[in-house]
Amino acid sequence: MSTGPSNTDPRILFGERLIQLRKQRGWSQERLSLESGVARSYLGGVERGKRNIALLNICRLAEALSVTPDELFRFGEDI
Amino acid sequence: MSTGPSNTDPRILFGERLIQLRKQRGWSQERLSLESGVARSYLGGVERGKRNIALLNICRLAEALSVTPDELFRFGEDI
């Protein structure tokens, strides 16, 4: 716990994790938007921790990134 | 994959997993509602796969159940 981010808002943590997994694939926001069907402007808001993203879109992003949805919730892991 | 539920709608899978974790604790829907602050009627809809629950409520349920949010997404695991 003490080694995690100081901000514990799930929206922030989720956004950070999403950025990490997207960049691991070398994808732009635009690419992830195209692959997932989630609008790019919305995706930007999710990555900035501004959006309370719901289950179906979480699973769309996971599928596009070829990860299981639970991996998007492994906050603070290297990958 | 072949041993999982035939219905792959994330709302169904999430609801099934939530029921599983709630029952593991021996909790009623009412108890989980009280512990999480998520309305019981809404919770019932989530468990029946009728609701597209969002990030903040997912994390509230996980915290109430004393599990990490990613555990709610480990669909098809025994516990």
Backbone of each chain as nested JSON, in Angstrom:
{
  "chains": [
    {"id": "A", "residues": [
      {"number": 1, "name": "MET", "atoms": {"N": [0.822, -1.2, 0.0], "CA": [0.0, 0.0, 0.0], "C": [0.865, 1.263, 0.0]}},
      {"number": 2, "name": "SER", "atoms": {"N": [1.879, 1.276, 0.86], "CA": [2.652, 2.505, 1.013], "C": [3.481, 2.825, -0.226]}},
      {"number": 3, "name": "THR", "atoms": {"N": [3.67, 1.825, -1.088], "CA": [4.471, 2.089, -2.279], "C": [3.598, 2.51, -3.473]}},
      {"number": 4, "name": "GLY", "atoms": {"N": [2.284, 2.488, -3.284], "CA": [1.387, 2.835, -4.38], "C": [1.309, 4.333, -4.576]}},
      {"number": 5, "name": "PRO", "atoms": {"N": [0.545, 4.749, -5.571], "CA": [0.368, 6.17, -5.824], "C": [-0.346, 6.823, -4.638]}},
      {"number": 6, "name": "SER", "atoms": {"N": [-0.054, 8.088, -4.387], "CA": [-0.708, 8.748, -3.261], "C": [-2.174, 8.992, -3.576]}},
      {"number": 7, "name": "ASN", "atoms": {"N": [-2.479, 9.192, -4.848], "CA": [-3.879, 9.403, -5.208], "C": [-4.559, 8.048, -5.352]}},
      {"number": 8, "name": "THR", "atoms": {"N": [-5.593, 7.843, -4.573], "CA": [-6.243, 6.535, -4.58], "C": [-7.62, 6.576, -5.249]}},
      {"number": 9, "name": "ASP", "atoms": {"N": [-7.921, 7.661, -5.934], "CA": [-9.179, 7.71, -6.691], "C": [-9.116, 6.633, -7.774]}},
      {"number": 10, "name": "PRO", "atoms": {"N": [-10.076, 5.705, -7.784], "CA": [-10.032, 4.626, -8.774], "C": [-9.987, 5.129, -10.212]}},
      {"number": 11, "name": "ARG", "atoms": {"N": [-10.581, 6.283, -10.463], "CA": [-10.568, 6.809, -11.832], "C": [-9.152, 7.184, -12.258]}},
      {"number": 12, "name": "ILE", "atoms": {"N": [-8.389, 7.742, -11.309], "CA": [-6.99, 8.08, -11.59], "C": [-6.162, 6.807, -11.788]}},
      {"number": 13, "name": "LEU", "atoms": {"N": [-6.337, 5.863, -10.883], "CA": [-5.563, 4.616, -10.941], "C": [-5.867, 3.842, -12.217]}},
      {"number": 14, "name": "PHE", "atoms": {"N": [-7.141, 3.803, -12.577], "CA": [-7.533, 3.089, -13.795], "C": [-6.936, 3.772, -15.022]}},
      {"number": 15, "name": "GLY", "atoms": {"N": [-7.0, 5.088, -15.048], "CA": [-6.447, 5.85, -16.171], "C": [-4.96, 5.611, -16.336]}},
      {"number": 16, "name": "GLU", "atoms": {"N": [-4.243, 5.592, -15.222], "CA": [-2.8, 5.353, -15.272], "C": [-2.493, 3.95, -15.794]}},
      {"number": 17, "name": "ARG", "atoms": {"N": [-3.279, 3.011, -15.318], "CA": [-3.059, 1.619, -15.757], "C": [-3.371, 1.462, -17.249]}},
      {"number": 18, "name": "LEU", "atoms": {"N": [-4.423, 2.127, -17.686], "CA": [-4.792, 2.047, -19.103], "C": [-3.689, 2.638, -19.986]}},
      {"number": 19, "name": "ILE", "atoms": {"N": [-3.168, 3.775, -19.579], "CA": [-2.065, 4.393, -20.332], "C": [-0.893, 3.415, -20.424]}},
      {"number": 20, "name": "GLN", "atoms": {"N": [-0.584, 2.801, -19.285], "CA": [0.545, 1.863, -19.223], "C": [0.364, 0.697, -20.207]}},
      {"number": 21, "name": "LEU", "atoms": {"N": [-0.83, 0.116, -20.211], "CA": [-1.071, -1.038, -21.091], "C": [-1.143, -0.609, -22.559]}},
      {"number": 22, "name": "ARG", "atoms": {"N": [-1.705, 0.573, -22.807], "CA": [-1.765, 1.072, -24.182], "C": [-0.355, 1.324, -24.716]}},
      {"number": 23, "name": "LYS", "atoms": {"N": [0.471, 1.973, -23.898], "CA": [1.837, 2.295, -24.353], "C": [2.689, 1.041, -24.515]}},
      {"number": 24, "name": "GLN", "atoms": {"N": [2.382, 0.032, -23.682], "CA": [3.105, -1.238, -23.817], "C": [2.922, -1.812, -25.219]}},
      {"number": 25, "name": "ARG", "atoms": {"N": [1.749, -1.593, -25.786], "CA": [1.497, -2.063, -27.138], "C": [1.998, -1.099, -28.198]}},
      {"number": 26, "name": "GLY", "atoms": {"N": [2.467, 0.064, -27.753], "CA": [2.954, 1.058, -28.702], "C": [1.824, 1.755, -29.446]}},
      {"number": 27, "name": "TRP", "atoms": {"N": [0.655, 1.794, -28.847], "CA": [-0.514, 2.365, -29.499], "C": [-0.769, 3.803, -29.057]}},
      {"number": 28, "name": "SER", "atoms": {"N": [-1.237, 4.596, -29.993], "CA": [-1.756, 5.935, -29.697], "C": [-3.176, 5.8, -29.144]}},
      {"number": 29, "name": "GLN", "atoms": {"N": [-3.669, 6.89, -28.57], "CA": [-5.082, 6.906, -28.155], "C": [-5.983, 6.645, -29.363]}},
      {"number": 30, "name": "GLU", "atoms": {"N": [-5.59, 7.222, -30.492], "CA": [-6.413, 7.061, -31.688], "C": [-6.504, 5.591, -32.094]}},
      {"number": 31, "name": "ARG", "atoms": {"N": [-5.382, 4.909, -32.036], "CA": [-5.379, 3.491, -32.398], "C": [-6.27, 2.682, -31.457]}},
      {"number": 32, "name": "LEU", "atoms": {"N": [-6.131, 2.953, -30.158], "CA": [-6.956, 2.222, -29.194], "C": [-8.43, 2.537, -29.398]}},
      {"number": 33, "name": "SER", "atoms": {"N": [-8.715, 3.773, -29.732], "CA": [-10.092, 4.16, -30.014], "C": [-10.632, 3.371, -31.202]}},
      {"number": 34, "name": "LEU", "atoms": {"N": [-9.843, 3.29, -32.247], "CA": [-10.275, 2.552, -33.438], "C": [-10.449, 1.067, -33.163]}},
      {"number": 35, "name": "GLU", "atoms": {"N": [-9.528, 0.502, -32.4], "CA": [-9.569, -0.94, -32.129], "C": [-10.722, -1.319, -31.197]}},
      {"number": 36, "name": "SER", "atoms": {"N": [-11.058, -0.41, -30.278], "CA": [-12.049, -0.738, -29.242], "C": [-13.445, -0.226, -29.555]}},
      {"number": 37, "name": "GLY", "atoms": {"N": [-13.528, 0.782, -30.411], "CA": [-14.816, 1.415, -30.651], "C": [-15.201, 2.433, -29.595]}},
      {"number": 38, "name": "VAL", "atoms": {"N": [-14.295, 2.713, -28.663], "CA": [-14.537, 3.74, -27.637], "C": [-14.032, 5.075, -28.187]}},
      {"number": 39, "name": "ALA", "atoms": {"N": [-14.894, 6.088, -28.168], "CA": [-14.545, 7.38, -28.777], "C": [-13.253, 7.945, -28.18]}},
      {"number": 40, "name": "ARG", "atoms": {"N": [-12.443, 8.535, -29.028], "CA": [-11.146, 9.016, -28.578], "C": [-11.26, 10.088, -27.498]}},
      {"number": 41, "name": "SER", "atoms": {"N": [-12.215, 10.982, -27.619], "CA": [-12.342, 12.048, -26.617], "C": [-12.72, 11.456, -25.259]}},
      {"number": 42, "name": "TYR", "atoms": {"N": [-13.555, 10.441, -25.305], "CA": [-13.945, 9.759, -24.062], "C": [-12.737, 9.037, -23.467]}},
      {"number": 43, "name": "LEU", "atoms": {"N": [-12.02, 8.354, -24.337], "CA": [-10.814, 7.627, -23.923], "C": [-9.812, 8.568, -23.247]}},
      {"number": 44, "name": "GLY", "atoms": {"N": [-9.656, 9.752, -23.806], "CA": [-8.76, 10.739, -23.203], "C": [-9.206, 11.095, -21.791]}},
      {"number": 45, "name": "GLY", "atoms": {"N": [-10.504, 11.243, -21.615], "CA": [-11.051, 11.545, -20.291], "C": [-10.824, 10.41, -19.306]}},
      {"number": 46, "name": "VAL", "atoms": {"N": [-10.943, 9.18, -19.79], "CA": [-10.687, 8.016, -18.934], "C": [-9.217, 8.01, -18.506]}},
      {"number": 47, "name": "GLU", "atoms": {"N": [-8.333, 8.247, -19.456], "CA": [-6.902, 8.21, -19.125], "C": [-6.505, 9.333, -18.165]}},
      {"number": 48, "name": "ARG", "atoms": {"N": [-7.225, 10.432, -18.211], "CA": [-6.939, 11.536, -17.277], "C": [-7.681, 11.381, -15.954]}},
      {"number": 49, "name": "GLY", "atoms": {"N": [-8.384, 10.294, -15.794], "CA": [-9.081, 10.051, -14.53], "C": [-10.322, 10.888, -14.346]}},
      {"number": 50, "name": "LYS", "atoms": {"N": [-10.877, 11.358, -15.457], "CA": [-12.046, 12.232, -15.387], "C": [-13.359, 11.508, -15.613]}},
      {"number": 51, "name": "ARG", "atoms": {"N": [-13.285, 10.235, -16.034], "CA": [-14.494, 9.52, -16.416], "C": [-14.702, 8.275, -15.547]}},
      {"number": 52, "name": "ASN", "atoms": {"N": [-15.948, 8.043, -15.229], "CA": [-16.331, 6.867, -14.45], "C": [-16.762, 5.764, -15.419]}},
      {"number": 53, "name": "ILE", "atoms": {"N": [-15.798, 5.179, -16.071], "CA": [-16.06, 4.232, -17.162], "C": [-16.808, 2.992, -16.647]}},
      {"number": 54, "name": "ALA", "atoms": {"N": [-17.715, 2.496, -17.465], "CA": [-18.547, 1.364, -17.041], "C": [-18.068, 0.049, -17.659]}},
      {"number": 55, "name": "LEU", "atoms": {"N": [-18.642, -1.006, -17.102], "CA": [-18.24, -2.39, -17.382], "C": [-18.066, -2.727, -18.863]}},
      {"number": 56, "name": "LEU", "atoms": {"N": [-19.049, -2.397, -19.678], "CA": [-18.967, -2.815, -21.085], "C": [-17.805, -2.142, -21.802]}},
      {"number": 57, "name": "ASN", "atoms": {"N": [-17.584, -0.863, -21.515], "CA": [-16.442, -0.194, -22.144], "C": [-15.113, -0.681, -21.576]}},
      {"number": 58, "name": "ILE", "atoms": {"N": [-15.086, -0.997, -20.29], "CA": [-13.874, -1.586, -19.701], "C": [-13.514, -2.867, -20.461]}},
      {"number": 59, "name": "CYS", "atoms": {"N": [-14.516, -3.691, -20.702], "CA": [-14.259, -4.967, -21.38], "C": [-13.905, -4.766, -22.855]}},
      {"number": 60, "name": "ARG", "atoms": {"N": [-14.467, -3.744, -23.486], "CA": [-14.08, -3.432, -24.879], "C": [-12.603, -3.024, -24.962]}},
      {"number": 61, "name": "LEU", "atoms": {"N": [-12.179, -2.197, -23.997], "CA": [-10.772, -1.768, -23.993], "C": [-9.852, -2.965, -23.737]}},
      {"number": 62, "name": "ALA", "atoms": {"N": [-10.242, -3.821, -22.788], "CA": [-9.413, -4.987, -22.482], "C": [-9.278, -5.885, -23.711]}},
      {"number": 63, "name": "GLU", "atoms": {"N": [-10.399, -6.13, -24.381], "CA": [-10.356, -7.01, -25.561], "C": [-9.465, -6.413, -26.65]}},
      {"number": 64, "name": "ALA", "atoms": {"N": [-9.601, -5.101, -26.864], "CA": [-8.772, -4.453, -27.884], "C": [-7.285, -4.571, -27.543]}},
      {"number": 65, "name": "LEU", "atoms": {"N": [-6.979, -4.499, -26.25], "CA": [-5.582, -4.561, -25.808], "C": [-5.093, -6.006, -25.629]}},
      {"number": 66, "name": "SER", "atoms": {"N": [-5.983, -6.971, -25.906], "CA": [-5.641, -8.393, -25.737], "C": [-5.206, -8.721, -24.316]}},
      {"number": 67, "name": "VAL", "atoms": {"N": [-5.887, -8.119, -23.355], "CA": [-5.668, -8.482, -21.954], "C": [-7.025, -8.881, -21.367]}},
      {"number": 68, "name": "THR", "atoms": {"N": [-6.987, -9.584, -20.247], "CA": [-8.236, -9.873, -19.555], "C": [-8.636, -8.626, -18.761]}},
      {"number": 69, "name": "PRO", "atoms": {"N": [-9.95, -8.433, -18.551], "CA": [-10.376, -7.202, -17.878], "C": [-9.715, -6.998, -16.514]}},
      {"number": 70, "name": "ASP", "atoms": {"N": [-9.478, -8.079, -15.786], "CA": [-8.872, -7.903, -14.46], "C": [-7.493, -7.268, -14.532]}},
      {"number": 71, "name": "GLU", "atoms": {"N": [-6.822, -7.424, -15.675], "CA": [-5.487, -6.816, -15.795], "C": [-5.546, -5.289, -15.773]}},
      {"number": 72, "name": "LEU", "atoms": {"N": [-6.673, -4.748, -16.213], "CA": [-6.839, -3.293, -16.167], "C": [-6.982, -2.788, -14.735]}},
      {"number": 73, "name": "PHE", "atoms": {"N": [-7.247, -3.7, -13.815], "CA": [-7.428, -3.312, -12.407], "C": [-6.22, -3.647, -11.545]}},
      {"number": 74, "name": "ARG", "atoms": {"N": [-5.162, -4.115, -12.167], "CA": [-3.956, -4.415, -11.393], "C": [-3.13, -3.151, -11.26]}},
      {"number": 75, "name": "PHE", "atoms": {"N": [-3.698, -2.224, -10.496], "CA": [-3.096, -0.903, -10.332], "C": [-1.716, -1.03, -9.693]}},
      {"number": 76, "name": "GLY", "atoms": {"N": [-0.781, -0.289, -10.239], "CA": [0.536, -0.223, -9.615], "C": [1.466, -1.34, -10.025]}},
      {"number": 77, "name": "GLU", "atoms": {"N": [0.983, -2.281, -10.86], "CA": [1.887, -3.325, -11.331], "C": [2.696, -2.809, -12.507]}},
      {"number": 78, "name": "ASP", "atoms": {"N": [3.91, -3.399, -12.668], "CA": [4.78, -2.91, -13.738], "C": [4.124, -3.128, -15.098]}},
      {"number": 79, "name": "ILE", "atoms": {"N": [3.625, -4.337, -15.295], "CA": [2.795, -4.623, -16.476], "C": [1.879, -5.775, -16.164]}}
    ]},
    {"id": "B", "residues": [
      {"number": 1, "name": "MET", "atoms": {"N": [-11.368, -21.623, -21.47], "CA": [-12.462, -20.946, -22.151], "C": [-13.662, -21.88, -22.283]}},
      {"number": 2, "name": "SER", "atoms": {"N": [-13.419, -23.112, -22.728], "CA": [-14.54, -24.0, -23.012], "C": [-15.28, -24.419, -21.742]}},
      {"number": 3, "name": "THR", "atoms": {"N": [-14.645, -24.252, -20.592], "CA": [-15.302, -24.625, -19.347], "C": [-16.075, -23.459, -18.737]}},
      {"number": 4, "name": "GLY", "atoms": {"N": [-15.97, -22.287, -19.338], "CA": [-16.643, -21.115, -18.787], "C": [-18.125, -21.113, -19.137]}},
      {"number": 5, "name": "PRO", "atoms": {"N": [-18.839, -20.094, -18.625], "CA": [-20.254, -19.986, -18.942], "C": [-20.43, -19.736, -20.432]}},
      {"number": 6, "name": "SER", "atoms": {"N": [-21.536, -20.23, -20.986], "CA": [-21.759, -20.034, -22.409], "C": [-22.096, -18.578, -22.699]}},
      {"number": 7, "name": "ASN", "atoms": {"N": [-22.732, -17.908, -21.714], "CA": [-23.051, -16.505, -21.918], "C": [-21.817, -15.66, -21.613]}},
      {"number": 8, "name": "THR", "atoms": {"N": [-21.372, -14.911, -22.591], "CA": [-20.143, -14.148, -22.401], "C": [-20.401, -12.654, -22.247]}},
      {"number": 9, "name": "ASP", "atoms": {"N": [-21.656, -12.272, -22.028], "CA": [-21.937, -10.86, -21.755], "C": [-21.244, -10.479, -20.446]}},
      {"number": 10, "name": "PRO", "atoms": {"N": [-20.373, -9.45, -20.481], "CA": [-19.646, -9.083, -19.262], "C": [-20.568, -8.755, -18.093]}},
      {"number": 11, "name": "ARG", "atoms": {"N": [-21.761, -8.267, -18.379], "CA": [-22.684, -7.934, -17.288], "C": [-23.152, -9.197, -16.571]}},
      {"number": 12, "name": "ILE", "atoms": {"N": [-23.368, -10.26, -17.347], "CA": [-23.754, -11.547, -16.758], "C": [-22.592, -12.14, -15.954]}},
      {"number": 13, "name": "LEU", "atoms": {"N": [-21.424, -12.132, -16.559], "CA": [-20.251, -12.718, -15.901], "C": [-19.915, -11.962, -14.617]}},
      {"number": 14, "name": "PHE", "atoms": {"N": [-20.009, -10.636, -14.689], "CA": [-19.704, -9.831, -13.506], "C": [-20.723, -10.116, -12.403]}},
      {"number": 15, "name": "GLY", "atoms": {"N": [-21.995, -10.196, -12.78], "CA": [-23.041, -10.471, -11.795], "C": [-22.844, -11.816, -11.113]}},
      {"number": 16, "name": "GLU", "atoms": {"N": [-22.477, -12.819, -11.915], "CA": [-22.237, -14.144, -11.349], "C": [-21.057, -14.131, -10.376]}},
      {"number": 17, "name": "ARG", "atoms": {"N": [-20.03, -13.422, -10.77], "CA": [-18.842, -13.353, -9.91], "C": [-19.16, -12.606, -8.605]}},
      {"number": 18, "name": "LEU", "atoms": {"N": [-19.941, -11.552, -8.729], "CA": [-20.314, -10.778, -7.54], "C": [-21.124, -11.633, -6.565]}},
      {"number": 19, "name": "ILE", "atoms": {"N": [-22.083, -12.382, -7.102], "CA": [-22.88, -13.276, -6.253], "C": [-21.96, -14.26, -5.526]}},
      {"number": 20, "name": "GLN", "atoms": {"N": [-21.022, -14.804, -6.279], "CA": [-20.094, -15.788, -5.726], "C": [-19.296, -15.208, -4.548]}},
      {"number": 21, "name": "LEU", "atoms": {"N": [-18.763, -14.003, -4.734], "CA": [-17.939, -13.388, -3.686], "C": [-18.802, -12.939, -2.495]}},
      {"number": 22, "name": "ARG", "atoms": {"N": [-20.008, -12.464, -2.8], "CA": [-20.913, -12.07, -1.709], "C": [-21.294, -13.283, -0.862]}},
      {"number": 23, "name": "LYS", "atoms": {"N": [-21.641, -14.373, -1.535], "CA": [-22.058, -15.571, -0.798], "C": [-20.905, -16.193, -0.02]}},
      {"number": 24, "name": "GLN", "atoms": {"N": [-19.704, -16.041, -0.58], "CA": [-18.523, -16.535, 0.136], "C": [-18.422, -15.896, 1.526]}},
      {"number": 25, "name": "ARG", "atoms": {"N": [-18.827, -14.644, 1.603], "CA": [-18.799, -13.958, 2.891], "C": [-20.052, -14.248, 3.72]}},
      {"number": 26, "name": "GLY", "atoms": {"N": [-20.992, -14.946, 3.128], "CA": [-22.225, -15.229, 3.852], "C": [-23.132, -14.028, 3.973]}},
      {"number": 27, "name": "TRP", "atoms": {"N": [-22.999, -13.102, 3.04], "CA": [-23.768, -11.857, 3.107], "C": [-25.007, -11.912, 2.218]}},
      {"number": 28, "name": "SER", "atoms": {"N": [-26.077, -11.282, 2.7], "CA": [-27.262, -11.032, 1.882], "C": [-26.984, -9.828, 0.984]}},
      {"number": 29, "name": "GLN", "atoms": {"N": [-27.844, -9.65, -0.025], "CA": [-27.744, -8.423, -0.835], "C": [-27.902, -7.187, 0.05]}},
      {"number": 30, "name": "GLU", "atoms": {"N": [-28.776, -7.291, 1.029], "CA": [-29.013, -6.141, 1.914], "C": [-27.747, -5.783, 2.688]}},
      {"number": 31, "name": "ARG", "atoms": {"N": [-27.061, -6.788, 3.169], "CA": [-25.825, -6.529, 3.914], "C": [-24.78, -5.871, 3.004]}},
      {"number": 32, "name": "LEU", "atoms": {"N": [-24.627, -6.402, 1.8], "CA": [-23.645, -5.814, 0.878], "C": [-24.039, -4.385, 0.514]}},
      {"number": 33, "name": "SER", "atoms": {"N": [-25.329, -4.169, 0.369], "CA": [-25.797, -2.821, 0.087], "C": [-25.421, -1.872, 1.222]}},
      {"number": 34, "name": "LEU", "atoms": {"N": [-25.656, -2.301, 2.444], "CA": [-25.338, -1.461, 3.605], "C": [-23.838, -1.218, 3.712]}},
      {"number": 35, "name": "GLU", "atoms": {"N": [-23.051, -2.244, 3.479], "CA": [-21.595, -2.122, 3.637], "C": [-20.961, -1.265, 2.537]}},
      {"number": 36, "name": "SER", "atoms": {"N": [-21.555, -1.324, 1.339], "CA": [-20.944, -0.655, 0.181], "C": [-21.544, 0.715, -0.111]}},
      {"number": 37, "name": "GLY", "atoms": {"N": [-22.767, 0.927, 0.352], "CA": [-23.451, 2.167, -0.011], "C": [-24.098, 2.117, -1.384]}},
      {"number": 38, "name": "VAL", "atoms": {"N": [-24.06, 0.937, -2.024], "CA": [-24.714, 0.763, -3.32], "C": [-26.161, 0.296, -3.051]}},
      {"number": 39, "name": "ALA", "atoms": {"N": [-27.117, 0.994, -3.631], "CA": [-28.529, 0.703, -3.356], "C": [-28.862, -0.762, -3.651]}},
      {"number": 40, "name": "ARG", "atoms": {"N": [-29.674, -1.344, -2.796], "CA": [-29.98, -2.766, -2.938], "C": [-30.662, -3.082, -4.269]}},
      {"number": 41, "name": "SER", "atoms": {"N": [-31.568, -2.252, -4.71], "CA": [-32.273, -2.535, -5.969], "C": [-31.292, -2.51, -7.145]}},
      {"number": 42, "name": "TYR", "atoms": {"N": [-30.351, -1.574, -7.077], "CA": [-29.328, -1.498, -8.123], "C": [-28.434, -2.744, -8.078]}},
      {"number": 43, "name": "LEU", "atoms": {"N": [-28.045, -3.101, -6.87], "CA": [-27.204, -4.283, -6.663], "C": [-27.875, -5.534, -7.236]}},
      {"number": 44, "name": "GLY", "atoms": {"N": [-29.178, -5.648, -7.015], "CA": [-29.914, -6.784, -7.573], "C": [-29.826, -6.807, -9.088]}},
      {"number": 45, "name": "GLY", "atoms": {"N": [-29.938, -5.65, -9.703], "CA": [-29.822, -5.543, -11.152], "C": [-28.435, -5.918, -11.645]}},
      {"number": 46, "name": "VAL", "atoms": {"N": [-27.419, -5.526, -10.891], "CA": [-26.039, -5.89, -11.252], "C": [-25.881, -7.409, -11.19]}},
      {"number": 47, "name": "GLU", "atoms": {"N": [-26.376, -8.004, -10.126], "CA": [-26.217, -9.456, -9.969], "C": [-26.984, -10.228, -11.043]}},
      {"number": 48, "name": "ARG", "atoms": {"N": [-28.057, -9.675, -11.526], "CA": [-28.817, -10.336, -12.596], "C": [-28.273, -10.01, -13.983]}},
      {"number": 49, "name": "GLY", "atoms": {"N": [-27.185, -9.252, -14.033], "CA": [-26.568, -8.934, -15.325], "C": [-27.331, -7.897, -16.115]}},
      {"number": 50, "name": "LYS", "atoms": {"N": [-28.136, -7.091, -15.42], "CA": [-28.968, -6.1, -16.095], "C": [-28.365, -4.704, -16.09]}},
      {"number": 51, "name": "ARG", "atoms": {"N": [-27.304, -4.509, -15.331], "CA": [-26.747, -3.168, -15.161], "C": [-25.317, -3.096, -15.643]}},
      {"number": 52, "name": "ASN", "atoms": {"N": [-25.0, -1.953, -16.248], "CA": [-23.641, -1.697, -16.734], "C": [-22.9, -0.884, -15.669]}},
      {"number": 53, "name": "ILE", "atoms": {"N": [-22.549, -1.552, -14.607], "CA": [-21.974, -0.886, -13.428], "C": [-20.657, -0.185, -13.766]}},
      {"number": 54, "name": "ALA", "atoms": {"N": [-20.453, 0.972, -13.154], "CA": [-19.257, 1.767, -13.466], "C": [-18.199, 1.644, -12.377]}},
      {"number": 55, "name": "LEU", "atoms": {"N": [-17.024, 2.135, -12.772], "CA": [-15.789, 1.993, -11.996], "C": [-15.934, 2.298, -10.507]}},
      {"number": 56, "name": "LEU", "atoms": {"N": [-16.515, 3.429, -10.155], "CA": [-16.556, 3.805, -8.739], "C": [-17.398, 2.825, -7.926]}},
      {"number": 57, "name": "ASN", "atoms": {"N": [-18.517, 2.389, -8.494], "CA": [-19.326, 1.416, -7.762], "C": [-18.666, 0.036, -7.723]}},
      {"number": 58, "name": "ILE", "atoms": {"N": [-17.966, -0.322, -8.782], "CA": [-17.202, -1.573, -8.761], "C": [-16.211, -1.561, -7.599]}},
      {"number": 59, "name": "CYS", "atoms": {"N": [-15.517, -0.441, -7.45], "CA": [-14.503, -0.346, -6.384], "C": [-15.148, -0.283, -5.003]}},
      {"number": 60, "name": "ARG", "atoms": {"N": [-16.339, 0.322, -4.901], "CA": [-17.054, 0.326, -3.612], "C": [-17.434, -1.1, -3.202]}},
      {"number": 61, "name": "LEU", "atoms": {"N": [-17.919, -1.874, -4.17], "CA": [-18.299, -3.261, -3.868], "C": [-17.072, -4.079, -3.463]}},
      {"number": 62, "name": "ALA", "atoms": {"N": [-15.982, -3.885, -4.189], "CA": [-14.759, -4.63, -3.875], "C": [-14.283, -4.291, -2.46]}},
      {"number": 63, "name": "GLU", "atoms": {"N": [-14.276, -3.022, -2.136], "CA": [-13.808, -2.618, -0.806], "C": [-14.695, -3.221, 0.282]}},
      {"number": 64, "name": "ALA", "atoms": {"N": [-16.014, -3.171, 0.066], "CA": [-16.933, -3.729, 1.063], "C": [-16.685, -5.223, 1.245]}},
      {"number": 65, "name": "LEU", "atoms": {"N": [-16.349, -5.904, 0.156], "CA": [-16.116, -7.351, 0.207], "C": [-14.689, -7.709, 0.619]}},
      {"number": 66, "name": "SER", "atoms": {"N": [-13.878, -6.69, 0.859], "CA": [-12.474, -6.893, 1.231], "C": [-11.699, -7.677, 0.175]}},
      {"number": 67, "name": "VAL", "atoms": {"N": [-11.995, -7.374, -1.08], "CA": [-11.212, -7.944, -2.173], "C": [-10.678, -6.792, -3.02]}},
      {"number": 68, "name": "THR", "atoms": {"N": [-9.668, -7.064, -3.819], "CA": [-9.201, -6.037, -4.746], "C": [-10.144, -6.026, -5.949]}},
      {"number": 69, "name": "PRO", "atoms": {"N": [-10.284, -4.866, -6.598], "CA": [-11.244, -4.789, -7.707], "C": [-10.997, -5.834, -8.793]}},
      {"number": 70, "name": "ASP", "atoms": {"N": [-9.748, -6.168, -9.034], "CA": [-9.482, -7.138, -10.11], "C": [-10.088, -8.507, -9.804]}},
      {"number": 71, "name": "GLU", "atoms": {"N": [-10.28, -8.799, -8.518], "CA": [-10.879, -10.103, -8.174], "C": [-12.317, -10.214, -8.661]}},
      {"number": 72, "name": "LEU", "atoms": {"N": [-12.992, -9.072, -8.774], "CA": [-14.367, -9.09, -9.287], "C": [-14.403, -9.437, -10.777]}},
      {"number": 73, "name": "PHE", "atoms": {"N": [-13.258, -9.345, -11.44], "CA": [-13.181, -9.625, -12.876], "C": [-12.581, -10.986, -13.183]}},
      {"number": 74, "name": "ARG", "atoms": {"N": [-12.309, -11.752, -12.151], "CA": [-11.76, -13.095, -12.4], "C": [-12.911, -14.057, -12.629]}},
      {"number": 75, "name": "PHE", "atoms": {"N": [-13.578, -13.845, -13.761], "CA": [-14.762, -14.615, -14.103], "C": [-14.419, -16.09, -14.217]}},
      {"number": 76, "name": "GLY", "atoms": {"N": [-15.292, -16.913, -13.646], "CA": [-15.126, -18.354, -13.806], "C": [-14.16, -18.992, -12.828]}},
      {"number": 77, "name": "GLU", "atoms": {"N": [-13.544, -18.176, -11.95], "CA": [-12.666, -18.787, -10.941], "C": [-13.513, -19.28, -9.778]}},
      {"number": 78, "name": "ASP", "atoms": {"N": [-12.995, -20.31, -9.092], "CA": [-13.766, -20.877, -7.982], "C": [-13.983, -19.837, -6.896]}},
      {"number": 79, "name": "ILE", "atoms": {"N": [-12.92, -19.135, -6.53], "CA": [-13.024, -17.975, -5.624], "C": [-11.817, -17.092, -5.878]}}
    ]}
  ]
}
